Amino acid sequence: MIEPLRVAVAGLGRMGAIHALHAHELARETQACELAALAEPDEGRAQRFLAEIGQDLPVFRSVEELAESRICNAAVIVTPTENHREHSAALISAGFRVLLEKPLTGTLDADRAFAAELDRNHPRALMLAFQRRFDAPLQYAKQLMESGVIGRVFKVYSALEDSNPAPNGYKSGGILSDMSVHNVDEILWLTGRTPTKALALGSRVYSHALTTCVEDFDDALLCLWFDDDLLAQVQVSRNHVSGYRVETILFGEEGQIHVGHFDQKLTEITVEAYGRRGRTEPLARKTFPQREYNRPLPEFIDRFGAAYKTELATFIECCRTGSPFPTTHRDGLRAQEAISAGMSALIGPGQAADVRYN
């Protein structure tokens, strides 16, 4: 019998607390893992979390202390982006396998250098967190697409819009690299292809003035071309004040697949496939109920809570069996390369052509 995996969570911010909660739940539901330690410099934050789950665990003040302790087999790293490479390297060198919350490092040059380092020395040590790949509605949409129900897909549209600006003190590498990395990875995963050309548009129109977080844009668009037969459009924003919006649409020659629609309370996600105009019934329709956490949490947990938990369960199973991870540093690098290409062809208000009226 395989022993339970001893897991640590490093960082108990808004996303780290979710991973720690899910690890705690999985330990009780499956006995596949044990939440064995935390690494968090804010002792009060750590103690509040432990009181919430009713458990007493070792709390290390730094990732380096956790690495030296060798108390665990694996760790989830949810520390600030600028520490991702340093913290991952420390734990991997100590023998941990790591689930790293995106992004890989925060800059394309550092991503390339770290990916090359991992490829040389630890090619199977790091799983990069792209929870959309583990989302049941998106997995169902991918199955429908691959079944050929809408024919050849020629366009993918993916939207991610927050109802508020990034939190005060949040450190962002830019709205496209910070937010659209999820959309871009989703598109690469859905299509199994990599783009050849990219173009980005950005603006600052509202929410950037409501936060201390310094970010390049609060609205952005990214277009990706895959040779001449496939286009992807990504829309990200901090300005969707009515609530969190996530939608994906796959356009095919014989119809389209629509994943999700805006609702102020995300209690269920519907996936629908429609044929050509004139059909009276959907080609397929399935609704996925969402978990009610019944506690104050970031708005994206309402939509992706189950996906985050499935992602962690997959990481744990791969660690226990020695299997390769389904997502790695290479996936993060590919997504950032596409975004960087778009940013290199960026059009903002200062670069757009003037509109001239007769």
C-alpha positions in Angstrom: 0.0 0.0 0.0 1.3 3.4 -1.0 1.9 5.7 2.0 0.0 9.0 2.2 1.9 11.9 0.7 3.1 14.4 3.2 2.3 17.8 1.7 3.3 21.3 2.8 1.7 24.6 1.6 4.0 27.6 1.4 2.1 30.9 1.5 -1.3 31.4 3.0 -2.5 34.4 1.0 -5.8 34.3 -0.9 -4.8 31.4 -3.1 -2.6 29.6 -0.6 -5.4 29.3 1.9 -7.5 27.6 -0.8 -4.8 25.0 -1.6 -4.3 24.4 2.1 -8.0 23.9 2.7 -8.2 21.5 -0.2 -5.2 19.5 1.0 -6.9 19.3 4.5 -10.1 18.0 2.9 -8.4 15.5 0.6 -6.5 14.1 3.6 -9.8 13.3 5.2 -11.7 12.2 2.1 -9.1 9.9 0.4 -6.2 9.2 2.9 -3.9 9.8 -0.1 -2.2 12.7 1.6 -1.5 14.4 4.9 -1.3 18.2 5.3 1.9 18.0 7.3 3.3 21.6 7.5 2.9 25.2 6.5 5.4 27.9 5.6 4.1 31.4 6.3 6.0 34.4 7.7 2.8 35.9 9.2 2.3 33.8 12.3 -1.2 35.3 13.0 -2.4 34.3 9.5 -1.1 30.8 10.0 -2.7 30.4 13.4 -6.1 31.7 12.1 -6.0 29.1 9.3 -5.1 26.3 11.7 -7.9 27.3 14.1 -10.3 27.3 11.1 -9.5 23.7 10.2 -9.0 22.5 13.8 -5.5 21.2 13.3 -2.1 21.8 14.9 0.8 21.7 12.4 4.4 22.8 12.3 4.6 26.4 10.9 7.9 27.4 9.3 8.7 31.1 8.9 10.3 30.6 5.5 10.5 28.2 2.6 14.2 27.7 3.3 13.3 26.4 6.8 10.7 24.1 5.3 13.3 22.8 2.8 15.8 22.1 5.6 13.3 20.3 7.7 12.7 17.6 5.1 9.4 17.0 6.9 7.4 16.5 3.7 7.6 14.8 0.3 5.9 17.5 -1.7 4.8 21.2 -1.4 2.4 23.7 -3.0 4.1 27.0 -3.5 1.8 30.0 -3.4 4.3 32.8 -2.4 4.6 36.1 -4.3 5.6 35.8 -7.9 9.0 37.3 -7.5 9.9 34.4 -5.1 8.6 31.6 -7.3 11.9 30.6 -8.9 13.9 30.9 -5.6 11.4 29.0 -3.5 10.8 26.2 -6.2 14.5 25.7 -6.6 15.1 25.5 -2.8 12.4 22.8 -2.3 13.3 20.8 -5.5 16.9 20.7 -4.5 15.8 19.3 -1.1 14.0 16.5 -2.9 10.5 17.9 -2.9 8.1 17.6 -5.9 6.4 21.0 -6.3 3.0 22.3 -7.4 3.7 26.0 -8.3 0.9 28.5 -8.6 1.3 30.4 -11.9 3.2 32.2 -13.2 6.6 30.4 -13.4 8.7 33.4 -12.6 7.0 36.6 -13.7 9.3 37.5 -16.7 9.8 35.7 -20.0 13.6 35.8 -19.7 13.5 34.3 -16.3 10.9 31.7 -17.4 13.3 30.6 -20.2 16.3 30.4 -17.9 14.4 28.5 -15.2 12.7 26.1 -17.7 16.2 25.3 -19.1 17.5 24.7 -15.6 14.6 22.3 -14.8 15.0 20.5 -18.1 18.7 19.9 -17.4 18.5 18.9 -13.7 14.9 18.2 -12.6 12.6 17.7 -15.6 9.9 15.9 -13.6 10.0 17.9 -10.4 7.5 20.8 -11.0 3.8 20.9 -11.9 2.6 24.4 -12.9 -0.9 25.2 -11.7 -3.3 25.7 -14.6 -6.6 24.7 -13.0 -8.7 25.2 -16.2 -7.3 21.9 -17.5 -9.0 20.2 -14.6 -12.3 22.0 -14.9 -15.2 19.6 -15.6 -17.2 22.0 -17.9 -14.1 22.7 -20.0 -13.1 19.1 -20.2 -16.6 18.3 -21.4 -16.3 21.0 -24.1 -13.0 19.6 -25.2 -14.6 16.1 -25.5 -17.5 17.6 -27.6 -15.0 19.4 -29.8 -12.9 16.4 -30.4 -16.0 14.3 -31.2 -16.5 16.5 -34.2 -19.9 17.7 -33.2 -19.3 21.2 -34.5 -16.9 20.3 -37.3 -13.5 21.9 -37.8 -12.9 24.6 -35.2 -11.7 27.9 -36.7 -12.0 30.3 -33.8 -11.8 30.2 -30.0 -12.9 33.1 -27.8 -11.9 33.1 -24.1 -13.0 35.8 -21.6 -11.8 36.4 -18.0 -13.1 39.5 -16.3 -12.8 40.5 -12.6 -15.4 42.7 -10.9 -12.7 44.6 -9.0 -9.1 45.8 -9.5 -6.2 43.7 -8.3 -6.0 44.0 -4.4 -4.0 46.7 -2.7 -0.4 45.5 -2.5 -0.8 42.9 -5.2 2.2 42.6 -7.4 1.3 42.0 -11.1 3.6 41.5 -14.0 0.9 43.0 -16.2 -2.8 42.1 -16.9 -1.9 39.9 -19.9 0.9 38.0 -18.2 -1.0 37.8 -14.9 -4.5 37.1 -16.1 -4.6 36.0 -19.7 -2.0 33.3 -19.1 -4.9 31.1 -18.0 -6.8 31.8 -21.2 -3.8 31.3 -23.4 -3.0 27.9 -21.7 -6.6 26.9 -22.1 -6.5 27.7 -25.8 -3.2 25.8 -26.3 -4.7 22.8 -24.4 -8.0 22.8 -26.2 -6.5 23.1 -29.7 -3.2 21.2 -29.2 -1.6 23.9 -31.3 0.8 26.8 -30.8 0.3 30.3 -32.4 2.5 31.8 -35.0 1.5 35.4 -34.6 0.1 37.6 -31.9 -1.2 41.1 -31.3 -2.3 42.9 -28.0 -4.5 45.9 -27.3 -4.5 47.6 -23.9 -6.1 50.5 -22.0 -6.5 52.0 -18.6 -10.1 53.2 -18.3 -11.4 52.7 -14.8 -10.3 50.3 -12.0 -6.5 51.1 -12.1 -7.3 54.2 -10.1 -8.9 52.2 -7.3 -5.9 50.2 -6.1 -2.3 50.6 -5.0 -1.4 47.7 -7.3 0.6 49.0 -10.2 -0.5 47.3 -13.4 -0.1 48.3 -17.1 -3.7 48.0 -18.1 -7.1 47.3 -16.6 -8.5 46.1 -19.9 -6.8 44.1 -22.6 -7.3 42.0 -25.7 -5.0 39.5 -27.2 -5.3 38.0 -30.7 -3.5 34.8 -31.6 -3.2 33.4 -35.1 -2.4 29.7 -35.7 -1.2 29.7 -39.3 -4.2 30.7 -41.5 -6.9 28.4 -40.4 -7.4 29.2 -36.6 -7.8 32.4 -34.7 -8.0 32.8 -30.9 -9.3 36.0 -29.1 -8.6 36.6 -25.4 -10.4 39.3 -23.4 -9.3 40.2 -19.9 -10.5 43.0 -17.6 -10.6 44.3 -14.1 -13.7 46.3 -14.9 -16.6 43.9 -15.0 -18.2 45.6 -12.0 -21.3 43.4 -12.0 -19.4 40.3 -11.1 -16.9 37.7 -12.2 -17.3 36.6 -15.8 -15.7 33.6 -17.5 -16.8 32.4 -20.9 -15.3 30.2 -23.6 -16.8 29.8 -27.1 -15.5 27.4 -29.7 -16.6 28.3 -33.2 -16.8 25.4 -35.8 -17.9 25.0 -39.4 -21.0 23.2 -38.2 -21.8 25.1 -35.0 -20.4 26.3 -31.7 -19.8 25.2 -28.1 -20.4 27.7 -25.4 -19.0 27.2 -21.9 -20.6 29.4 -19.2 -22.4 32.7 -19.2 -22.4 35.6 -16.8 -24.3 35.2 -13.6 -23.8 37.2 -10.4 -24.0 33.9 -8.4 -22.2 31.1 -10.0 -24.1 28.1 -8.7 -23.9 26.1 -12.0 -22.0 26.2 -15.3 -23.7 25.1 -18.5 -22.0 23.8 -21.6 -24.1 24.0 -24.8 -23.4 22.9 -28.3 -25.4 24.5 -31.1 -25.6 23.5 -34.7 -26.2 25.6 -37.8 -29.1 28.1 -37.8 -32.4 26.3 -38.2 -31.9 23.5 -35.7 -34.4 23.8 -32.9 -32.5 21.8 -30.2 -29.0 22.0 -29.0 -26.6 19.4 -30.2 -25.6 18.8 -26.6 -26.3 20.4 -23.2 -24.9 19.7 -19.7 -25.0 21.6 -16.5 -22.3 21.3 -13.8 -23.3 22.4 -10.2 -20.7 24.4 -8.4 -19.6 24.0 -4.8 -20.9 26.4 -2.1 -18.0 27.1 0.2 -20.1 29.3 2.6 -17.2 31.5 3.6 -15.6 34.7 2.3 -13.4 33.7 -0.6 -12.0 35.3 -3.8 -14.7 35.4 -6.5 -12.9 33.1 -8.8 -13.3 30.2 -6.3 -17.0 30.2 -7.0 -16.2 29.2 -10.6 -13.1 27.1 -10.3 -13.1 25.7 -6.7 -13.7 22.2 -7.9 -11.0 22.5 -10.6 -8.4 23.7 -8.1 -9.2 20.7 -5.8 -9.0 18.2 -8.7 -5.7 19.8 -9.8 -4.3 19.2 -6.3 -5.6 15.7 -6.2 -3.9 15.0 -9.5 -0.6 16.4 -8.2 -0.8 14.2 -5.1 -1.5 11.1 -7.2 1.4 11.8 -9.5 3.7 12.3 -6.6 2.5 9.0 -4.9 3.0 7.0 -8.1 6.0 8.7 -9.5 4.1 9.7 -12.6 4.9 12.7 -14.8 2.8 15.8 -14.2 0.1 16.7 -16.8 1.2 20.3 -16.7 4.8 21.5 -16.4 7.1 24.5 -16.6 7.1 24.0 -20.3 3.4 24.8 -20.5 3.9 28.0 -18.6 6.7 29.1 -20.8 4.7 28.4 -24.0 1.8 30.6 -22.8 4.1 33.4 -21.8 5.9 33.3 -25.1 2.6 33.8 -26.9 1.7 36.7 -24.6 5.1 38.3 -25.0 4.8 38.1 -28.7 1.5 40.0 -28.4 3.0 42.6 -26.1 5.8 43.2 -28.6 3.1 44.2 -31.1 1.1 46.1 -28.5 -1.3 48.8 -29.5 -2.4 51.2 -26.8 -4.2 54.5 -26.8 -1.0 56.3 -27.7 -0.3 54.0 -30.7 -3.8 53.8 -32.1 -4.6 55.8 -35.2 -6.6 59.0 -34.8 -10.2 58.9 -36.0 -10.8 61.7 -38.5 -14.3 62.8 -39.3 -15.4 64.7 -42.4 
